[in-house]
Amino acid sequence: MSVPHATGTRLDAVRLWFTTDETPRGVPPEVSLRRPTGAPFPSIEFGRTNDGSDTTLSIPDLGEQERSTLTLDFLLAGATSLTVDARLELAGAQRSRR
């Protein structure tokens, strides 16, 4: 998954929900993430929704990565199709004053 954005903007936060119809109800898909490139990369949090049917990924603060294209490579186990819902927080970049 790649999230490019316009010059002069920043990607502040990312939240993804992964679901599939190929696992029994209440069993979330097994999703892994290859280690992202670019250092330092911010904290990534995996979790599950309250009903346990979706896997979630959250990057609440992209830090120094906010101004560049975000690329995430996922690995999927136990299913051949996956639905991804995304919430991206995008903002205009602030100009620095000299």
VOPAGU-2260 file (C-alpha; in pm, 1 decimal, decimal comma):
REM VOPAGU-2260
SITE   aa  ch    i         X         Y         Z
SITE  MET   A    0       0,0       0,0       0,0
SITE  SER   A    1     136,7     337,7     -98,1
SITE  VAL   A    2      -3,3     674,9      11,4
SITE  PRO   A    3     145,3     963,8    -185,7
SITE  HIS   A    4      29,2    1316,9    -110,8
SITE  ALA   A    5      83,0    1662,4    -254,2
SITE  THR   A    6     392,5    1867,7    -185,1
SITE  GLY   A    7     316,8    2109,3      93,5
SITE  THR   A    8      98,1    1863,3     284,8
SITE  ARG   A    9     177,7    1617,5     560,6
SITE  LEU   A   10      29,0    1282,4     652,5
SITE  ASP   A   11     -16,9    1304,6    1029,9
SITE  ALA   A   12    -175,2     968,5    1118,7
SITE  VAL   A   13    -299,6     642,9     964,3
SITE  ARG   A   14    -555,5     391,0    1090,5
SITE  LEU   A   15    -643,3      77,3     891,3
SITE  TRP   A   16    -906,1    -194,6     944,8
SITE  PHE   A   17    -852,2    -533,9     777,6
SITE  THR   A   18   -1134,9    -784,2     731,0
SITE  THR   A   19   -1201,4   -1092,6     519,3
SITE  ASP   A   20   -1496,1   -1320,1     450,5
SITE  GLU   A   21   -1262,4   -1620,2     437,9
SITE  THR   A   22   -1221,8   -1672,1     813,4
SITE  PRO   A   23   -1494,2   -1776,6    1058,3
SITE  ARG   A   24   -1695,0   -1495,5    1215,6
SITE  GLY   A   25   -1504,0   -1344,9    1505,1
SITE  VAL   A   26   -1166,8   -1461,5    1371,4
SITE  PRO   A   27    -967,6   -1167,4    1235,4
SITE  PRO   A   28    -736,3   -1203,7     936,1
SITE  GLU   A   29    -368,3   -1262,4    1010,3
SITE  VAL   A   30    -188,6    -957,2     877,1
SITE  SER   A   31     184,2    -892,8     911,8
SITE  LEU   A   32     381,1    -589,1     807,3
SITE  ARG   A   33     727,1    -593,9     653,3
SITE  ARG   A   34     959,5    -357,6     834,9
SITE  PRO   A   35     915,2     -14,9     669,8
SITE  THR   A   36    1218,2     159,6     527,2
SITE  GLY   A   37    1326,9     504,7     629,2
SITE  ALA   A   38    1459,7     585,0     970,7
SITE  PRO   A   39    1339,8     668,6    1218,5
SITE  PHE   A   40    1003,4     502,4    1154,7
SITE  PRO   A   41     730,2     580,0    1407,7
SITE  SER   A   42     555,1     336,3    1638,6
SITE  ILE   A   43     306,1      98,4    1472,1
SITE  GLU   A   44      27,6     -55,7    1677,7
SITE  PHE   A   45    -160,2    -372,6    1574,7
SITE  GLY   A   46    -485,5    -466,2    1747,8
SITE  ARG   A   47    -837,3    -603,5    1704,1
SITE  THR   A   48   -1178,9    -441,7    1693,9
SITE  ASN   A   49   -1407,7    -485,1    1996,6
SITE  ASP   A   50   -1599,3    -772,4    1834,0
SITE  GLY   A   51   -1271,5    -941,8    1737,0
SITE  SER   A   52   -1357,3    -971,1    1367,1
SITE  ASP   A   53   -1113,0    -713,6    1226,3
SITE  THR   A   54    -740,4    -661,0    1260,8
SITE  THR   A   55    -640,0    -297,4    1305,2
SITE  LEU   A   56    -319,8    -107,6    1241,5
SITE  SER   A   57    -259,2     238,6    1380,6
SITE  ILE   A   58      23,3     485,1    1328,1
SITE  PRO   A   59     -93,8     773,3    1547,7
SITE  ASP   A   60     199,0    1004,1    1468,7
SITE  LEU   A   61     408,8     968,5    1153,4
SITE  GLY   A   62     675,7    1202,1    1289,2
SITE  GLU   A   63     954,0    1266,2    1037,3
SITE  GLN   A   64     784,6    1039,5     781,1
SITE  GLU   A   65     485,4    1277,7     751,8
SITE  ARG   A   66     611,9    1467,7     447,0
SITE  SER   A   67     703,7    1170,5     227,7
SITE  THR   A   68     503,1     897,5      55,1
SITE  LEU   A   69     402,1     629,1     304,0
SITE  THR   A   70     463,3     275,8     174,7
SITE  LEU   A   71     356,0     -29,1     375,3
SITE  ASP   A   72     407,2    -388,8     254,4
SITE  PHE   A   73     165,1    -636,1     411,0
SITE  LEU   A   74     177,5   -1015,5     431,3
SITE  LEU   A   75    -150,5   -1204,6     458,3
SITE  ALA   A   76    -192,1   -1556,5     601,8
SITE  GLY   A   77    -498,1   -1781,4     593,9
SITE  ALA   A   78    -692,5   -1584,9     331,9
SITE  THR   A   79    -659,5   -1488,4     -34,1
SITE  SER   A   80    -868,0   -1169,5     -26,5
SITE  LEU   A   81    -872,2    -880,9     214,4
SITE  THR   A   82   -1082,4    -568,1     257,3
SITE  VAL   A   83    -902,6    -262,9     392,6
SITE  ASP   A   84   -1079,3      43,4     530,5
SITE  ALA   A   85    -854,0     342,7     589,4
SITE  ARG   A   86    -862,7     666,8     781,6
SITE  LEU   A   87    -583,0     907,9     691,7
SITE  GLU   A   88    -522,7    1241,1     863,6
SITE  LEU   A   89    -377,6    1481,0     609,5
SITE  ALA   A   90    -294,3    1846,3     677,5
SITE  GLY   A   91    -141,0    2141,6     498,2
SITE  ALA   A   92     222,6    2197,8     582,5
SITE  GLN   A   93     310,0    2497,6     792,4
SITE  ARG   A   94     559,1    2741,0     648,0
SITE  SER   A   95     857,8    2816,4     861,5
SITE  ARG   A   96     931,3    3178,7     948,5
SITE  ARG   A   97    1282,1    3317,6     936,2
